């Protein structure tokens, strides 16, 4: 058995091969033993309770994957871990372990669905209120809400895209929104414009619909747009939900996290230079 004298710190590791080598139970035990200190092949053999030929094969497999270094020192053969390889593995999994905004969103959404689905006495209606302040004029914000070419850029949560957006700022005008997920699943919502104060207020109903086109619940949305003296604009969204059935729990629970993402996307759009 031969060994390079230096660690392969600058050589890329085959992550899958290294993991496959370590994943075998006996080899995993050997790695743990060598983590404490270098050992002769005989010491490894004794520690794991195997025959020397079997131990040698395990060490060779670990060495071939870059996990272990085998040193031939005269009549002694000493095995040690290749710390550079393990550092690359640690860096790889460290990157995988970095948090993602979706992690907390999914946890909160799942908890919200459980809460929403739990039976509760009395009226099932509720009110949601959210607001954002943006560095843009009220006219720009109004356009983002009412012009399809603007709305299609922000009116979808992360990992969805707007397939259809029909909304005219006219009392009685129908609203149709179709979102498509990455796996091509489509989600349709429908509603109607209830009130318009151009540039300042928009009131509409909008809710997901089932396969027959019937809304899963009632949701009235009131959007107030206020131009501040500082040149910024405050957007307030009030949602009144009622008539929600137990089957609608996922959709109702998704209103708050979904609209939080939408409003953040709205802010990013109207404050960017890449506006329609």
Order of alpha helices (4+ residues) and beta strands (2+ residues): alpha-alpha-beta-alpha-alpha-beta-beta-alpha-alpha-beta-alpha-alpha-beta-beta-beta-beta-beta-beta-alpha
